[in-house]
Amino acid sequence: MTESADTATTPPLPVRTADWWREAVIYQVYPRSFADANGDGMGDLPGVRSRLPYLRDLGVDAVWLSPFYASPQADAGYDVADYRVVDPMFGDLDDAVALMAEAHRHGLRIIVDLVPNHCSDQHEWFQRALREGPHSRLRERFHFRDGKGNQGQEPPNDWESIFGGPAWTRTKNPDGTPGQWYLHLFAAEQPDFNWDHPAVRDEFASILRFWLDLGVDGFRIDVAHGMVKAEGLPDLGSLEQTKLLGANASPSFDQDGVHEIYRSWHTILKEYDGQRIGVAEAWAPTLARTANYVRPDELHQAFNFQYLATSWQAGALRTVIDETLDAMREVGAPATWVLSNHDVTRHTTRFANPPGLGTQIRTPGDPELGLRRARAATLLMLALPGSAYVYQGEELGLPDVTDLPDEARQDPAYFRAAGQDGFRDGCRVPIPWTVDGPSYGFGTGGSWLPQPATWAGLSVKAQSGQDGSTLEMYRTALAVRRSHPALGAADNLRWLDSAGDVLIFERTSGAATFTCTVNLTGAAITLPVPGRPLLASAPVQVTAEQAVLPPDTAAWWTTG
């Protein structure tokens, strides 16, 4: 099998199936780092389109595209200037339409990112609000406030930006005098919308229909928990300062009023055929709060950040799996599972380091250990009930790039003090396709972030057809996941007794039983053979009655 898979004979999957999202494997494409078709060093939509056969043959069901809208790129496209225009760096609207049509021909669905909490400071509304001054009606669509102090010189409240520093920036009036302040929970170039204003709600309803009319199958909603703020924008005071994922309630996040928005969006999605969906990036304090976003009349999926943040320990993983299934069962929604994305250190590197360092790590740790654990974690994740997300390059076992030179970094949090660690660039380095060339097949003009020389051996070309490679493990796992009758959406997980840092569970459908065994220890363990071996993350010794699992290894088995 070649990396382009142009000659593959795999028949296209059905483009639309009822409730497809309950068991889908969704592949996140970060467009600027996936494939570069025009040789300018930056990935683009034609590049993504050219690699769709690879994604089809990998075995995923849908592709989630990070933002490609018109943007000054202050935060890698999450600062949108025009939601109906494709940024020229990625192509144009015709390229987006062609990409969606081609994906559907390959049996792949397309989910696009939507950024409704904030826009770019270059957005037409915001620019008009600045030009027209304090009395502009456009200011009501954002959070403009007079400052505190006798001359308004202090921010309106004590909120902090996720990227560090105050969550407020002071404007200048048209005559050049100091003016009002505006709220931005992220970078200063990303002013927050005021979702209490009907014009904001009407505009995003129109944006949804614009892309649905073009054929998108769903939306991943950025900062889905952030659009509604507590009335009066009260000070935090002694509360923990604003964080995306924290144990405390916050006046800036996860307000109950946000659910009215999603009920209205659910109605819009239902207007279209083909099971169009909404996916919440909701960093809620608990899984029970996360479940609120996927009640039957709201969104369809919510990212499981609690699972992503769980360390490589059997007890902790079993707890978060149980809590996830319980919470989602309560509202009739599918569980979701994710190990990596564009905002956190790749799990290959997280698992290479000691637990407790968080989701942004600056050291490579033990790469061999990290890859071994990452492969096992993948088989664990793909064996669980519900839907799973795969971040581009994780199927190659890519680590984070922890030694990027300072001058190459572009994460806005890197340039602001006391905010996010600012090392998200390490998981965004363009992925390698071939063993040679100026950017290992990413494009003909180099890459916008430097790639490590060691990545030639991790490329699609190097791993395709190689027994035991991480890429072939993913391909096999996704094929088994699709074909085994006990896997997928069914809520049929049953834990089996195990001692120490070991997880064993089975899932049964009719006469077929699937068993997953995971050794999370640093030593080999011996278990009774639970069935016929299907797949393992490392070589497993199997006799008629016993199986020896190496350290940090997962294995799949079947009976019936």
FIBADO-992648 format. One line per 5 residues: number of its first residue (from 1); their letters; for each residue x, y, z of C-alpha. Coordinates in Angstrom, 2 decimals, m for minus. Layout:
N
NUM	a	X,Y,Z | ...;
END
This chain:
560
1	mtesa	0.00,0.00,0.00 | 1.50,3.36,m1.00 | 1.13,6.60,0.88 | m1.23,8.08,m1.72 | m3.37,4.94,m1.99;
6	dtatt	m4.56,6.15,m5.39 | m5.04,2.58,m6.63 | m6.87,1.32,m3.55 | m9.83,m0.92,m4.27 | m11.62,m0.30,m0.97;
11	pplpv	m15.24,0.52,m1.87 | m16.49,3.92,m0.69 | m18.34,3.91,2.59 | m21.92,5.11,2.67 | m21.87,8.89,2.84;
16	rtadw	m24.83,9.19,5.17 | m26.05,6.64,7.67 | m28.52,7.22,10.50 | m26.75,8.20,13.73 | m23.34,7.67,12.12;
21	wreav	m21.79,10.00,14.69 | m22.49,7.67,17.63 | m19.60,5.38,16.67 | m17.59,7.43,14.18 | m13.83,7.73,14.17;
26	iyqvy	m13.16,11.36,13.29 | m9.75,12.49,12.04 | m8.65,16.03,12.86 | m6.85,17.82,10.04 | m4.91,20.94,10.98;
31	prsfa	m4.89,22.35,7.43 | m1.72,24.42,7.63 | 0.25,21.32,8.68 | m1.32,18.50,6.66 | m0.40,18.90,2.98;
36	dangd	0.82,21.85,0.88 | m0.38,21.79,m2.73 | 1.09,25.08,m3.99 | 4.58,24.86,m2.50 | 4.45,27.97,m0.31;
41	gmgdl	5.33,26.06,2.87 | 1.80,26.29,4.26 | m0.79,23.53,4.07 | m3.99,24.26,2.16 | m7.36,22.85,1.15;
46	pgvrs	m6.18,21.46,m2.22 | m3.46,19.68,m0.25 | m6.05,18.13,2.05 | m8.11,17.09,m0.97 | m5.10,15.35,m2.52;
51	rlpyl	m4.67,13.19,0.58 | m8.29,12.10,1.00 | m7.54,8.60,m0.39 | m5.05,8.15,2.46 | m7.71,9.02,5.02;
56	rdlgv	m10.24,6.75,3.34 | m7.84,3.82,3.48 | m6.81,4.61,7.03 | m10.40,3.73,7.88 | m11.80,6.89,9.46;
61	davwl	m15.41,7.99,9.02 | m15.13,11.78,9.02 | m12.62,14.61,8.80 | m12.68,17.63,11.09 | m10.97,20.67,9.57;
66	spfya	m9.51,23.32,11.85 | m10.32,26.90,10.75 | m9.58,27.96,7.17 | m11.62,31.20,7.17 | m10.35,34.67,6.30;
71	spqad	m8.15,35.68,9.20 | m5.12,37.81,10.12 | m3.81,34.58,11.73 | m3.10,36.12,15.14 | m4.14,32.75,16.61;
76	agydv	m3.73,30.33,13.71 | m7.12,31.14,12.23 | m9.12,31.10,15.46 | m9.40,34.87,14.96 | m11.94,35.01,12.14;
81	adyrv	m12.42,38.16,10.09 | m15.04,36.73,7.71 | m16.86,33.45,8.38 | m18.05,33.05,4.78 | m14.68,33.49,3.05;
86	vdpmf	m11.75,31.07,2.78 | m8.42,32.66,3.62 | m6.24,32.89,0.48 | m3.46,31.02,2.27 | m5.73,27.94,2.21;
91	gdldd	m7.39,28.46,m1.20 | m10.84,29.78,m1.96 | m14.49,28.85,m1.55 | m14.43,26.71,m4.68 | m11.61,24.67,m3.09;
96	avalm	m13.72,24.15,0.03 | m16.72,22.98,m2.01 | m14.54,20.67,m4.11 | m12.98,19.21,m0.97 | m16.39,18.42,0.52;
101	aeahr	m17.64,16.86,m2.70 | m14.50,14.73,m3.06 | m14.70,13.62,0.56 | m18.29,12.50,0.09 | m17.28,10.50,m2.98;
106	hglri	m14.77,8.69,m0.76 | m17.42,8.05,1.90 | m15.95,10.64,4.28 | m17.95,13.29,6.08 | m16.63,16.80,6.65;
111	ivdlv	m16.89,18.68,9.95 | m15.69,22.29,9.98 | m14.56,24.39,12.89 | m16.85,27.20,14.00 | m15.53,29.97,16.25;
116	pnhcs	m18.53,31.72,17.85 | m17.13,32.97,21.16 | m14.95,35.60,19.54 | m13.88,36.97,16.18 | m10.86,38.86,14.85;
121	dqhew	m10.34,42.48,15.77 | m10.33,42.98,11.98 | m13.93,41.76,11.70 | m16.12,44.39,10.03 | m18.39,44.76,13.07;
126	fqral	m15.53,45.38,15.45 | m13.74,47.80,13.15 | m16.94,49.83,12.75 | m17.45,49.81,16.51 | m13.98,51.30,16.96;
131	regph	m14.40,53.90,14.23 | m17.80,55.06,15.46 | m16.72,55.45,19.06 | m18.46,54.88,22.42 | m21.96,55.61,21.10;
136	srlre	m21.81,53.07,18.26 | m24.63,50.52,18.31 | m22.09,47.97,17.02 | m20.40,48.03,20.43 | m23.45,46.30,21.87;
141	rfhfr	m22.48,43.21,19.88 | m19.27,42.90,21.93 | m18.41,43.55,25.57 | m17.32,47.19,25.65 | m17.20,48.72,29.13;
146	dgkgn	m15.97,51.88,30.79 | m12.94,51.29,32.97 | m12.67,51.61,36.72 | m10.84,54.42,38.43 | m11.41,58.14,38.29;
151	qgqep	m10.26,58.25,34.66 | m11.29,54.76,33.60 | m7.68,53.65,33.65 | m8.31,50.23,35.22 | m9.97,47.20,33.55;
156	pndwe	m13.72,46.76,34.20 | m13.13,43.57,36.19 | m10.35,41.23,37.29 | m10.71,38.55,34.62 | m7.55,37.21,33.03;
161	sifgg	m6.98,36.05,29.47 | m6.38,32.35,28.82 | m3.24,33.49,27.01 | m2.01,35.52,29.99 | m2.49,39.09,31.21;
166	pawtr	m5.79,40.96,31.60 | m8.82,39.86,29.61 | m9.42,43.51,28.73 | m7.76,45.92,26.30 | m8.37,49.65,26.29;
171	tknpd	m9.32,51.36,23.04 | m8.64,54.84,21.76 | m11.52,57.12,20.86 | m11.70,58.48,17.30 | m10.13,61.71,18.60;
176	gtpgq	m7.16,59.79,20.05 | m8.14,60.03,23.72 | m8.24,56.88,25.92 | m11.53,55.08,25.43 | m13.53,52.11,26.63;
181	wylhl	m12.22,48.63,27.26 | m13.28,45.46,25.43 | m13.32,41.87,26.67 | m11.19,39.12,25.10 | m10.91,35.83,26.96;
186	faaeq	m8.08,34.92,24.58 | m5.71,37.22,22.64 | m6.34,40.94,22.40 | m6.92,40.36,18.68 | m9.93,38.17,19.56;
191	pdfnw	m12.77,40.29,21.00 | m15.60,38.28,22.55 | m19.07,38.53,21.06 | m21.99,39.52,23.27 | m24.37,36.60,22.81;
196	dhpav	m27.16,38.44,24.59 | m27.50,40.57,21.45 | m30.01,39.24,18.88 | m27.85,40.36,15.93 | m25.08,38.00,17.06;
201	rdefa	m27.49,35.07,17.29 | m29.02,35.87,13.91 | m25.61,36.17,12.26 | m24.43,32.78,13.43 | m27.68,31.13,12.45;
206	silrf	m27.02,32.50,8.96 | m23.40,31.28,9.04 | m24.54,27.79,10.00 | m26.97,27.66,7.07 | m24.34,29.04,4.68;
211	wldlg	m22.00,26.10,5.30 | m24.78,23.53,5.63 | m26.06,24.61,2.21 | m22.57,23.99,0.82 | m22.62,20.44,2.17;
216	vdgfr	m20.78,20.29,5.49 | m21.82,17.41,7.73 | m21.30,19.20,11.02 | m19.51,21.77,13.12 | m16.92,21.51,15.84;
221	idvah	m17.75,24.47,18.08 | m14.72,26.21,19.49 | m14.99,27.34,23.14 | m18.54,26.03,23.19 | m18.76,26.72,26.92;
226	gmvka	m17.71,30.36,26.68 | m20.25,32.36,24.73 | m22.50,33.38,27.63 | m21.00,35.27,30.57 | m22.45,35.77,34.02;
231	eglpd	m24.78,38.75,34.21 | m22.93,41.93,35.12 | m19.50,40.38,34.43 | m18.70,40.06,38.17 | m15.18,39.99,39.55;
236	lgsle	m13.65,36.61,40.25 | m12.35,37.84,43.58 | m10.99,34.86,45.48 | m12.03,32.36,42.80 | m9.36,30.66,40.75;
241	qtkll	m8.50,32.74,37.70 | m9.95,31.78,34.35 | m8.78,28.42,32.99 | m10.14,26.24,30.23 | m10.39,23.14,32.40;
246	ganas	m10.75,23.79,36.11 | m12.59,22.34,39.06 | m14.23,25.64,39.98 | m17.19,27.42,38.45 | m16.32,30.59,36.57;
251	psfdq	m18.42,33.62,35.58 | m16.75,33.53,32.16 | m17.34,29.87,31.28 | m20.01,27.14,31.34 | m22.95,29.41,32.09;
256	dgvhe	m26.37,27.78,31.84 | m27.55,30.35,29.30 | m25.37,28.81,26.61 | m27.74,25.86,26.26 | m30.50,28.00,24.79;
261	iyrsw	m28.13,28.73,21.90 | m27.52,25.05,21.24 | m31.20,24.22,21.34 | m31.73,26.75,18.56 | m28.82,25.33,16.59;
266	htilk	m30.19,21.81,17.00 | m33.34,22.99,15.24 | m31.27,24.36,12.36 | m29.27,21.15,11.98 | m32.50,19.14,11.85;
271	eydgq	m33.64,21.19,8.85 | m31.04,19.37,6.75 | m30.92,15.73,5.73 | m27.99,13.43,6.37 | m27.66,13.63,10.16;
276	rigva	m25.72,16.92,10.40 | m24.12,17.29,13.82 | m22.68,19.72,16.35 | m19.63,18.87,18.46 | m18.88,20.88,21.61;
281	eawap	m15.40,21.88,22.67 | m16.71,22.31,26.19 | m14.14,22.45,28.97 | m16.66,21.90,31.75 | m15.60,21.27,35.37;
286	tlart	m17.20,17.81,35.50 | m18.40,15.15,33.11 | m21.93,15.74,34.39 | m21.67,19.38,33.29 | m20.22,18.27,29.94;
291	anyvr	m23.24,16.01,29.44 | m25.50,19.06,29.52 | m24.18,20.03,26.08 | m25.36,16.77,24.50 | m28.88,16.48,25.81;
296	pdelh	m31.31,15.23,23.14 | m32.28,18.71,21.96 | m28.79,20.23,21.95 | m25.50,19.08,20.39 | m24.54,15.54,19.39;
301	qafnf	m21.05,15.10,20.83 | m18.77,16.79,23.35 | m15.03,16.35,23.62 | m13.93,14.30,26.61 | m11.10,16.42,27.98;
306	qylat	m11.17,14.62,31.31 | m10.15,11.45,29.47 | m7.42,13.23,27.53 | m5.95,14.61,30.75 | m5.92,11.26,32.58;
311	swqag	m2.52,9.78,33.39 | m1.35,6.31,32.35 | m2.68,4.55,35.43 | m5.28,1.78,35.47 | m7.32,3.12,38.38;
316	alrtv	m7.54,6.64,37.01 | m8.45,5.43,33.52 | m11.12,3.03,34.76 | m12.67,5.80,36.86 | m12.87,8.30,34.00;
321	idetl	m14.21,5.64,31.61 | m16.96,4.69,34.05 | m17.83,8.30,34.82 | m17.94,9.14,31.12 | m20.25,6.26,30.24;
326	damre	m22.50,7.02,33.21 | m22.74,10.73,32.37 | m23.47,10.18,28.68 | m25.92,7.35,29.36 | m27.93,9.77,31.51;
331	vgapa	m28.63,12.00,28.50 | m28.65,9.34,25.78 | m25.50,10.65,24.10 | m22.46,8.72,22.86 | m19.22,8.87,24.77;
336	twvls	m16.25,10.38,22.97 | m12.58,9.59,23.47 | m9.55,11.62,22.46 | m5.83,11.46,23.24 | m4.37,14.40,21.28;
341	nhdvt	m5.33,17.56,19.43 | m3.82,20.83,18.19 | m3.85,22.44,21.66 | m2.02,19.85,23.78 | 1.24,17.94,23.76;
346	rhttr	0.94,14.80,21.64 | 0.21,11.80,23.82 | 3.35,10.03,22.60 | 5.33,12.71,24.46 | 2.94,13.09,27.40;
351	fanpp	3.25,9.39,28.18 | 7.03,9.64,27.83 | 7.13,11.91,30.87 | 6.14,11.43,34.51 | 2.43,11.99,35.30;
356	glgtq	1.28,15.28,36.75 | 2.97,17.62,34.25 | m0.29,18.65,32.58 | m1.16,18.63,28.90 | 1.60,20.96,27.68;
361	irtpg	5.03,19.44,28.25 | 8.38,20.90,27.26 | 10.67,17.87,27.49 | 10.88,14.80,25.22 | 11.09,12.37,28.16;
366	dpelg	11.73,8.74,27.22 | 10.60,8.49,23.55 | 10.65,4.68,23.46 | 8.47,4.48,26.56 | 6.16,7.17,25.21;
371	lrrar	5.57,5.40,21.91 | 4.99,2.06,23.61 | 2.38,3.58,25.91 | 0.82,5.64,23.12 | 0.26,2.54,20.99;
376	aatll	m1.36,0.74,23.92 | m3.47,3.79,24.74 | m4.72,3.86,21.16 | m5.99,0.29,21.30 | m7.63,1.01,24.65;
381	mlalp	m9.37,4.10,23.26 | m10.57,2.44,20.06 | m12.02,m0.47,22.04 | m14.33,1.75,24.11 | m18.02,2.36,23.31;
386	gsayv	m18.84,5.49,21.36 | m16.89,7.78,19.04 | m13.14,8.43,18.88 | m11.01,11.31,17.60 | m7.60,10.91,15.95;
391	yqgee	m5.28,13.90,15.57 | m3.28,14.02,12.36 | 0.08,12.30,12.70 | m0.74,10.29,15.80 | m1.23,7.30,13.50;
396	lglpd	2.48,7.73,12.67 | 3.50,7.82,16.32 | 4.74,11.39,15.97 | 6.12,12.96,19.16 | 5.84,16.61,20.06;
401	vtdlp	8.69,18.76,18.78 | 10.01,20.15,22.06 | 13.11,21.92,20.74 | 11.66,24.40,18.24 | 13.80,27.56,18.11;
406	dearq	12.18,30.60,19.69 | 12.21,32.49,16.41 | 10.06,29.79,14.77 | 7.27,29.86,17.34 | 3.91,31.35,16.48;
411	dpayf	1.63,30.39,19.38 | 0.28,33.73,20.71 | 0.34,32.36,24.26 | 4.13,32.03,23.97 | 4.44,35.81,23.75;
416	raagq	2.22,36.66,26.72 | 3.26,36.20,30.32 | 1.50,33.96,32.87 | m0.96,32.38,30.46 | m1.02,29.03,28.71;
421	dgfrd	2.46,27.57,28.52 | 2.56,28.68,24.91 | 4.15,25.55,23.50 | 1.33,24.42,21.23 | 3.55,24.80,18.16;
426	gcrvp	5.20,21.50,19.06 | 2.11,19.48,18.13 | 1.46,21.52,14.98 | 4.63,20.75,13.01 | 3.73,19.58,9.46;
431	ipwtv	3.49,15.81,9.17 | 5.89,13.72,7.01 | 4.62,11.79,4.00 | 7.83,10.59,2.33 | 11.37,9.69,3.40;
436	dgpsy	13.03,12.55,1.52 | 12.34,15.87,m0.16 | 12.40,19.43,1.24 | 9.62,18.69,3.74 | 9.21,14.90,3.62;
441	gfgtg	6.40,15.17,1.09 | 4.47,17.89,2.89 | 5.14,20.21,m0.05 | 7.83,21.41,m2.43 | 8.60,24.65,m0.61;
446	gswlp	9.62,23.57,2.88 | 7.35,23.87,5.91 | 6.18,26.75,8.07 | 7.55,25.03,11.19 | 10.81,23.04,10.98;
451	qpatw	10.49,19.24,10.95 | 12.96,17.00,12.80 | 15.33,14.97,10.62 | 14.23,11.82,12.44 | 10.73,12.16,10.98;
456	aglsv	11.77,10.56,7.68 | 11.58,7.20,9.42 | 8.15,8.02,10.82 | 6.67,9.08,7.48 | 3.69,7.49,5.79;
461	kaqsg	5.98,6.09,3.09 | 8.38,4.53,5.61 | 5.61,2.88,7.63 | 3.20,1.74,4.91 | 3.23,m2.01,4.52;
466	qdgst	5.66,m2.48,7.40 | 4.49,m5.13,9.85 | 4.38,m3.74,13.35 | 4.52,m0.08,12.33 | 2.26,2.34,14.17;
471	lemyr	0.49,3.28,10.92 | m0.33,m0.33,10.11 | m1.52,m0.87,13.68 | m3.98,2.01,13.25 | m5.17,0.71,9.90;
476	talav	m5.77,m2.75,11.32 | m7.41,m1.45,14.49 | m9.84,0.74,12.56 | m10.73,m2.14,10.25 | m11.41,m4.44,13.22;
481	rrshp	m13.38,m1.72,14.98 | m15.60,m1.34,11.92 | m16.15,m5.06,11.36 | m16.44,m6.60,14.83 | m20.13,m6.86,15.83;
486	algaa	m19.46,m6.09,19.51 | m17.65,m2.79,18.87 | m18.93,0.65,17.95 | m21.67,2.57,19.72 | m23.18,m0.22,21.82;
491	dnlrw	m23.07,0.51,25.56 | m21.94,m3.02,26.39 | m18.69,m2.69,28.35 | m18.20,m5.07,31.28 | m15.09,m4.99,33.44;
496	ldsag	m13.40,m8.26,34.34 | m11.40,m8.82,37.49 | m7.74,m7.82,37.28 | m4.99,m7.16,39.76 | m2.59,m4.25,39.92;
501	dvlif	m2.16,m1.77,37.08 | m4.08,m3.87,34.56 | m7.37,m3.25,32.74 | m9.51,m6.03,31.27 | m12.98,m5.58,29.83;
506	ertsg	m15.24,m7.35,27.39 | m18.00,m6.32,25.03 | m20.55,m8.80,23.74 | m23.03,m8.80,20.88 | m24.96,m12.01,20.28;
511	aatft	m22.50,m14.89,20.15 | m19.49,m12.62,19.57 | m17.38,m11.38,22.47 | m14.55,m8.86,22.18 | m11.99,m8.59,25.00;
516	ctvnl	m9.43,m5.85,25.58 | m6.50,m6.44,27.94 | m4.13,m3.63,28.88 | m0.92,m3.99,30.88 | m0.04,m0.55,32.25;
521	tgaai	2.88,m1.81,34.33 | 6.59,m1.72,33.60 | 6.88,m5.53,33.65 | 5.45,m8.40,31.61 | 2.30,m10.04,32.95;
526	tlpvp	0.72,m13.44,32.31 | m3.04,m13.78,31.76 | m5.39,m16.58,30.78 | m6.01,m16.46,27.03 | m9.43,m14.78,26.59;
531	grpll	m9.94,m15.82,22.98 | m8.41,m15.66,19.54 | m5.87,m12.84,19.23 | m6.88,m10.00,16.92 | m4.27,m7.29,17.41;
536	asapv	m1.70,m6.12,19.95 | 0.35,m2.96,20.39 | 3.49,m5.06,20.96 | 4.32,m8.75,20.32 | 2.40,m11.00,22.70;
541	qvtae	3.42,m14.57,23.47 | 0.37,m16.84,23.26 | 0.06,m20.50,24.19 | m3.06,m22.62,24.34 | m3.94,m21.32,27.80;
546	qavlp	m1.79,m18.28,28.63 | m0.74,m14.98,27.12 | 2.29,m12.93,28.15 | 1.75,m9.19,27.66 | 4.93,m7.09,27.59;
551	pdtaa	5.09,m3.86,29.64 | 2.71,m1.09,28.56 | 0.91,m3.25,26.02 | m2.71,m3.64,24.94 | m4.17,m6.64,23.12;
556	wwttg	m7.51,m7.42,21.49 | m9.17,m10.85,21.50 | m12.38,m12.36,20.18 | m14.57,m15.40,20.68 | m17.67,m16.59,18.91;
END
